[in-house]
């Protein structure tokens, strides 16, 4: 029997203030600067999904111009593809260990992924 997938994480909400930088800028560009841990394509998807508000009004176009001083609220949702991967516990046995090296072996039946440079020849 397969373990049940983990429950989805609660959405994370960001409250941001657009800095006064002079010229108007695109919303997706400003968000990319304020939330550098996320790609512009992910931010664009959140904007188009209605998960971003500017001064409490839903912004659904990444090209909306902001001038500075606006309050932006972003509801961050997890990417289902990223959440599909979860660590699993595996049994490792120490084959050899000294001050310079540690050799470990996987238990029988475990999946092994060869290095990219390894070949069958």
N, C-alpha and C positions, 0 to 999 in steps of 0.2 A: 504494500500500500504506500502510495506516494504521500509525503508530508504536504499539508495544506499550504498554499502560498501565504506569505506574510500579508497582514492587512495593509491597505494603502495608507501611506503617511498622511497626516493632516496637512492641508495646504498651508504653506508659509506665506505670510503677508508682509510686504515691504511698504513703508511709508517714506517717500522721498521728496526732497525739495529741489526743484530745478535751479541750478546756479545762474546768476546773472552774468552771462558771458558776452553780451552785446547782441550780435546778430541772431535772428531766429534760427532754430535748428530742428531737424526732424526728430520726432519722438523716439524712433528706434535707435537713432544715433546717441541721443542723450541717455537712454536706458543702457545702451552698451557701455557707456562711460561710467554710469552710476552702479551698474551691476556687472562688472567685468568677468565674473565667474560663469556667466551664461553667454552663449553665442547669440549673434544678432538674429539668426534664423529662429532660434527658440523664442527670443523676445518678440519677434514678429508674429509667431504663432500664438503667443499669449495675447498680444494686442488684437489680432484678428478674431480670437475666441471670446473677446469681451472681458478679459481678465485684468485689463489695465484701465484705470480711470485718471483723468486729468481734471483737477478741481471738482471732483465728485461726479463727473460726467464720463460715461464710457467712451473710450477712444478705440475705434475699430480699424483705423487706418494708420499704418506705420509712418506715413508721410506727413501726418499732422504736425504743424509747426508749433514749437513752444519757445517762448521769449525769455523766460527766467522768472523765478518767483512762484511758478505754479506748483501745486502739490500733486504728486503722482502716487497712486496706490497700485501695487502690483500683487496679484495673487499668484504665487508660484505653485505650479502643479508638477508632480513627478512625471518623467517620461516613462510610459509603460515598458518600453524596450529596455531601459536601464534597470527598472525594477524587476525585470524577469530573471536577472542573474542574481543568485544568492550564494554565499559561501557554503560549502558543505564540509563536514568533518571527515577527515580521512586518517587511517591508521598509518603511521610512519614508524619504521624500525631503524635504529641507528646501526649501520653496518660497521663503521669505523669512525673514531673521533680522536684527534690529538690537537696540539696547539695550533697547527696550520690548516687542518682540513676536517670536514665533517661529511661523511657519506651516509645518505639516508636511502632507504628503500621503501617503495610503496607496497602495500599489502597486495596479495594475489587478487586479481580481478579488477583492480583499480585502472582507470583510464590514464594512459600516458600520452603526452603530446610531445613528439620529437622536436628538437630544435630546428629552426628554419634551414640551417646549413646541412642537416643530416639527410642522407639519401638511403634508399633501399639497396643500392649497388654494393 
